[in-house]
Amino acid sequence: MPRVLLLATTTGYQTRMFEEAARRMGVELVYGTDRCKRLDDPWQDGAVPVRFHDCDASVAAIERATAGRPLDGVIAVGDRPAVLAAHVNRHLGLPGHPPDAAVIARNKRRMRACLHVAGLPAPDAWPLALTDDAASLAADLPYPVVVKPTTLSASRGVIRADDEASCVAAVARVRRLLASPDVRAAREDEAGVLQVERYIEGAEYAVEGVMEQGRLRVLALFDKPDPLVGPFFEETIYVTPSRVEASTRLAIVEAVDAAIRAIGLHHGPVHAECRVAADGVYVLEVAARPIGGLCARALGFEPAAAAAGAPGNRQGLEDLLLRHALGEPMAGWTREAAASGVMMIPIPRAGVFTRIRGVDAARAVGGVEDVVVTAKPGQTLVPLPEGASYLGFIFARDACPATVEDALREAHGRLQVGMAPSLRVVG
């Protein structure tokens, strides 16, 4: 039985999806998670305890735990696990992304600098250390701009500013976020560094793909039909295939491919975000890992030689990534013929989640495949820019992208979310 190491946080949404795919394929998963190493297998999953901020010690722990039973592949879920995966692959002699490239991919400051050196379109950017004076920088910026942490993901801490006052306020807000206990506990290398970037006007798209020994194979191109103009940048709907004209699709893929090469990613999953502006395609993010959360459920694939839609042929992204980790070429697979999409259910306001009504009515919308509520009653929820989660996910599949988008919006409109105020304890 082939063995694949799955590196993920203990709370990652995708872990169970990989479990199901591995079971279907007859693959043994070995877990590497940031669980407490002092407890004896608290999650009953046999996971190797790792620390994503200490790759050397984590590689040694993985080597000890797998001694005598070699690994055949490595998969990472999340940006920090992706860096560790690169180190593990290099140590074991398995194909993967170079560690230096994986580090660049999850650091906005280093990525922008890398794209600039390569002569690729990238927004002008100004780093801002914890002790730098925000007011001095704000006085000379070409507005609008975007203030963001250099290492957080999923639009967390990203704020648009249209003038000096809003820029100074945004910097202060992001600095408070970076000083919060959960961010500080992650021990990021640049926990106190911000980046201010020129705002890029344009529609946003996402590319899901894999690198095969230096060659990009695109698995899906997503439209993001909701305008992402700020002041915060909460992503909601992804729909594929894209409805833009062929020339724009080609330009997006070429821009992402060029950015990947500039960064140095070589073999493994990639997920990219970009904006199409009047003067070209700006690649905003390239991650050395697959799409996050449960969003991968919106993707289905079929054998390239099989009849479209043939029963039993459809496989999920996790199946493909396991095949890729085990060395199977991706040329034998293509995205399913149907259009598909996902809506990340936004948090309406900060507070305590009490209940959600209308789930059955939302599931009854034509084209909707499922509504998954991941928030738990009694859970305190925080929206962006400070928050790092969603209420849940809506999935739809139909003949054309426009119908999928309509189904997602109608299903969301049938949901009624209950939130209670959070009570601050004063001692």
N, C-alpha and C positions, 0 to 999 in steps of 0.2 A: 504494500500500500504506500503510495507516494505521500511524503510529509511536507507540509507547507507551514511556515511560521507566519502567524497573523499578529502584527503589532498594532495595538489600539489602546485608547484610554478605556478604563473600566466602565465608562458610561456611554460608549459609542453605540449609536443606533445600528450601525451596519454589521456588528458582530454576529447577530443571530442570522442575518441574511447570508453571510459567508458560511455559517454552520450548516444551513440548509443546503447550500450549493455543494459544499464538501461532502455531505451525506449522499447527495444524488450521484456524485462523481466517484465515490469511493476514495476520497482523499482524507488523510488524517490531518487535522489542524492542531498545531502547537501554538498556544497563546503566549504572547509577551505583553503584559499590561502594567500600568503604573499602580498596581495594588500595594497595600501595605506589606512589606517584606517580613514584618515581625509576627504576622498572623499566619497560621497554617492553612493555606488555601481557603480564604474566606468565601470565595465565590464558587468553590467546588468545581473549578474548571481546569485545575492543574497548571495554571498560568505561571510562567516565569516572571517574577517581579523585576521590573526594569525601571530606570529613571531616565526620562527623555532628555534631561539636562546633562547627563553624564553618559555619553555614548561608550567610552572605553570600558567603564565598569559594567554597563549593560551588555555589551558584546561578550565580555568575559562570563557573565552570568548565563547568557544564552548558550555559550560554548560548553560550559559545565553541565547545563541541564540536558543538552542534546548529545553529549559524548556517547559514542558507540551507536547512535541512531541518527545518521546524517540527515540534514534538511535538503529537500529538492527545490525549494523556492521560498520566497519571502514576499509578503504583501503588507502594505501599511495603510491604515485608515487614519487620516488626519495629517496635518502639516508637521508637527513635531515627531510623530512616529515615522514619517517619511525620511527624515534625516537619519534616524537610527537605522532604518531599513537599508539605507545606502551604505552605512558603515558595516552592517552585518553582511551584506552581499559582497562587499570588497574583502572582508575578512575570510569569508568562506569560498571565495573564488567563483561566486555566482554572478550572472549578468544583472546589472542594475544601473541606477543613476549614480554618477560620481558624488561622493559626499559633499564636496565643495559646491557643486551645482545645486544639490538639494538644499543647502544652506542659503544660497542666493535666492532660490525660488520662494522661500518663505520670509524673506526680508525685503520690504518695499524699498528701503533706501538703497540697498546693494543692487536690487534688480533694476531700479531706474538708472543707476550709474552704469550698469552693465549694458543696458539698451542704448544709452547715450554714446558710450564708447564704440558700440557696433554701428552707430549711425542710423539707428532705427527710431521711428516716431515714439516719443515719450514726453509726457508733460514736464515742464520745468519744475524743479523741486528744490526745497530749502529745508535741510535738517534743523531741528531745534532740540538742543539738549535740555535736561531738566533745569539747569541753572541759567539758561539763556533768557534774555528779556524779550518776551513776546511782543510788547508794544513797539520796540525798536524795529523788529522784523516786520510787523504789521503795517508800519507807516510807509513801507516801500514796495508792497506787494501789488501785482497786477490782478485786481479782482474781476470775477469771483475766484476763490481758491477752495481747496479741500484740505482739512486738517485730519490727520490720521496717525495712529500708532504705526510703528514699522513692522511689527510681527503679529498682531492679532488678526484673525480672519473673520470671514462671514459678515463684513461691513461693520464689525464691532468697533466703536470709537471713531467712526468716519463721519465728519460733520462738514457741511458746506458753509463758507463764510462769504458774505457779499461786501463787507466793508471792514474798516479797522476795528471797530467796536465788537462786531460779531466774531472776528478772528481772535481777538484777545479772549473773549468769552469762551470760544470753542477750545482754545488751547488750555484754558483753566479746567474746562470740563473733562477733556481727555486726560489731563494730568491727574485729576481726581480718580478717574477710572484706573489708570496705571498704578495708582497707590492703593487700590482696593485689595483686600486680603486674597481673593481668588487669583488675581493677576500676579500679585507678588509671589504667591506660592508656586507659580509655574517656573520661577527663576529664569526668566528670559534674559538673554544677553543684552538686549537693548530695552530693558523695561522702562527706562526713563526717557527714551528718545522718541520724538515726534517727527513727522514729516509734513510739510505744507506743500501742496502741489497746485499747479494751475488747473482749474476746472476745465474739463473737456466736454464740450457740447456734442451730443450725439446719442443715437440709439445703442443699446447695449446687447451683446450676444455672448454666449458661452460655447466653448468647444470641449468636447469630451473625446479623448483619444488615448492611444498607447504608442510609445516609442519602441520600435523593434530594431535594435542594434543601430541606432542613429537615424532611423527613418520614421517619420510620423505617419501613423494610420488613424484617420479621423473616424470615430465611431458614431458621433452625433454632433450636429450644430443646432443649438437652442436659440430661439427668439426669446427675449424678455419683453413682452408687450407692454408692461406697465412702465411709464416714464420714471427714470431714476434721476431726479433733478435736485434732490435734497429738500430740506436741510439734512435729513438722514437718508440712508440708502438701503432701506429694508427691501430685500428681494422677495418677490411673491410668486410669480408665475414663470415657469419654463415650459416651452412648447417646441417640439421637434416633429418633422423636419422644418427648417427655416423657410419662411415665405419670401425672403428677399430675393432679388434677381440673381441670376447665376454669376454675374461679374462680381457682385458684392460678396457672395459666398466664397468665391475663389480668392478675393482680396483678403478676407478674414483668415482663411486657412493659410495663405502665404505669409501673412503677418505673424500668425501664431507660430508657424514653422520657423520663421527667421528668429523670433524671440527665443524659442526653445534652443536653437543652435547657438545663439549668443550666450545663453545661460550655461549651456553645456550638458543639458539633460540628454540621456543616451538610451536607456532601456527601462521601460516600466510605464505605469499609468501617468497621464497628464490631464490636468483640467485648467482651462484658460478662460479668462474674462477679458473682453475688449469692447471698445467703443468705436463706432464708425462715424467719423467727423467729416466736415467738408474738405479737409486737407489730408485725409488718409485714415488708416486704421491704427488706433492706439491700443496696444496690448497693456492692460492694467495689471493683470495677475497671470502668472503661470505657476501652478502648483504641481509638485512631483507626487501626486496621489490622485485617486478618483474623486468624483463628485461626492459631496458630503451628505450626512444624514440619511434619511430614507429616500432621498430624491432618485437614487439609482433604480428604484422600483418603476420609474417611468420609462425605463429603457428595456427593450426586448430585442433579441437577435435570433437569426435563423441561419442554418447552413446555406452558403451561397448557392449551392447547386440544387437545393430543395425547392419544391413548389412553395410559393409565398403563402403563408398562413396554414401550411399543412399541420395537422394535429400532432402535438408532441414534439414539434421541432423547436419551439420558442424556448430560449434560455435567457437568463438575466445577466446583468453586467458582472455580478459576482462570479457566475460560471465562467464567463470569458476571462476574467482576471486570474482565476485559478488556472485555467488552461494556459494563459500567457506566462504565469509564474513557473509553470512546469515545462515551458519551452515549445508549446504548440503555436504554429504560425497563425496569425489572425486573418490571413487572406481567405480562409475557408468560411468566414462568417460575415454577415451583413446585417444592418439594422432592419427590423421587421418592416413590412410594407405599410402598416397602419401608422397614423399620426398618434402621438402620445404627449402627455404633459403632466406636470405636477404643480400644485399650489401649496406653498408653505403658509399655513394659516397664521396671520400676524396676531401679535398680542395687542389688543385694543388700547390698553392703558396699564400702568403699573398697579399692582394689587395682588390679592389672594384669589386664585382661581377657585371658583365654587362649583360650576357645572357648565355643561354645554348641551343645548337642546337642538333638535332638528337634524341629528346625524342620520337617522333613517330617511328623512325627507331628502337630505343631500345625496345619499347613496342612490335614491330612486331617480335622480336626474339621468336622462339618457346620455350614455357615453361614460358616466362616472363608474369607475371600477371599485373604488374603496375610499373611505374616509377614516383615517387613523388619527386618533387623539392621543398624543404622547404626554401632555400635561396631566398631572394628577390633582384631584380635588384637595385643597388645602395647601397647594404649592404656591409660593410667592413668585410671581412672574414680573420680569422687568423688560420693557421693550427696548429697541435700539435707541440711542447708540450704546447704552451701558449693557444691555441684555445680550445673551448668547444662545437663545433658544427660540422655538416657535411653539404654538399651541398644538400643532399637528400637521398633517399632510392630506391633501385631496389628490387622487389620481384619476386620470381620464384617458380613454383611448377611443378613437373613432376614425372615420375615413379620411378626414382632412384636418389640418391644424386649426382652422378657424372654428370648426365645430368643437374641437377639444377645448379651445380657450373659452368659448361660450359656456360649455358644460362646467368648467372649473368655476367660472364667475357665478353661474346660477346656483351651483351647489354651495358655494361660500355664502351667498345671499340668504340661504335657508338656515344657516347656523345662527344660534343665539347664545352668546358667550356671557356667562355670569362672572363678575369680578367684585370682590369686596375690598374695601380700603385696608391697607396694611397699617397695623398699629405699632407705633414705635414705643419700645420699652424704655422708660426713663428711670434710672437707678438713683 
